[in-house]
Amino acid sequence: MEKEAIQQQQVSVRALKDEKRQSLAKSKEDLIQKKDNLARKLLDLENTLLETRFKKYISQLDGFIHTKTLPKLLWRPAESSDVLTKLASESTEQLKVQ
């Protein structure tokens, strides 16, 4: 009788250990899922920040004329004319396309 009681206790202890192991594995999977979601959100925020910075940079270059050579040189004429205004707007459009 005593051996049977000990065996039953061992079985119940094993069952509890297995249950605990499964619970910990589930918790670990949940934490990994949360970590992945947070990493994805962080990446989205970083991309949004970069895009915002780039748009701000492009807006600062508005009104400059860009040369067709590489590297591009920027030039803002002291006096404006229709031709220079057209060149400046074309340069700005080209930057927005890139």
C-alpha positions in Angstrom: 0.0 0.0 0.0 2.8 2.4 0.9 4.5 1.8 -2.5 1.3 2.5 -4.3 0.8 5.8 -2.4 4.4 6.8 -3.2 3.9 6.0 -6.8 0.6 8.0 -6.9 2.4 10.9 -5.4 5.2 10.6 -7.9 2.7 10.5 -10.7 0.9 13.6 -9.4 4.3 15.4 -8.9 5.2 14.5 -12.5 1.9 15.8 -13.7 2.3 19.0 -11.8 5.9 19.4 -13.2 4.6 18.8 -16.7 1.8 21.3 -16.2 4.2 23.9 -14.9 6.6 23.2 -17.8 3.8 23.7 -20.3 2.7 26.9 -18.5 6.2 28.3 -18.6 6.5 27.4 -22.3 3.3 29.2 -23.1 4.4 32.2 -21.1 7.7 32.2 -23.0 5.9 32.1 -26.3 3.6 35.0 -25.2 6.6 37.0 -24.2 8.3 36.3 -27.6 5.1 37.4 -29.4 5.0 40.6 -27.4 8.6 41.3 -28.1 8.1 40.8 -31.8 5.1 43.1 -31.8 7.0 45.8 -29.9 10.0 45.5 -32.3 7.6 45.8 -35.3 6.1 48.9 -33.8 9.5 50.4 -33.1 10.5 49.8 -36.7 7.4 51.5 -37.9 8.0 54.5 -35.7 11.7 54.7 -36.9 10.5 54.6 -40.5 8.0 57.3 -39.8 10.6 59.5 -38.2 13.0 59.0 -41.1 10.3 59.9 -43.6 9.4 63.0 -41.6 13.0 64.1 -41.4 13.5 63.5 -45.1 10.4 65.6 -46.0 11.7 68.4 -43.8 15.0 68.2 -45.5 13.4 68.3 -48.9 11.3 71.3 -47.9 14.4 73.2 -46.8 15.9 72.7 -50.3 12.8 74.3 -51.9 13.9 77.2 -54.1 17.4 75.9 -54.8 18.6 75.0 -58.3 20.3 71.7 -58.6 23.0 71.0 -61.2 22.7 67.9 -63.4 26.3 66.8 -62.5 27.2 64.4 -59.7 27.5 65.2 -57.0 24.7 67.7 -57.3 25.5 71.3 -56.4 22.9 73.6 -55.0 22.6 77.2 -56.0 20.1 79.8 -55.0 20.3 82.9 -57.2 20.3 86.3 -55.5 17.8 87.6 -58.1 14.9 85.6 -59.4 13.5 85.4 -62.9 10.9 83.2 -64.6 13.6 80.9 -66.0 15.3 80.5 -62.6 12.0 80.0 -60.8 11.1 77.3 -63.3 14.5 75.6 -62.8 14.1 75.7 -59.1 10.7 74.2 -59.2 11.9 71.4 -61.5 14.8 70.7 -59.1 12.4 70.5 -56.2 10.1 68.1 -58.2 13.1 65.9 -59.0 14.0 65.7 -55.4 10.5 64.6 -54.4 10.5 61.9 -57.1 13.8 60.5 -55.8 
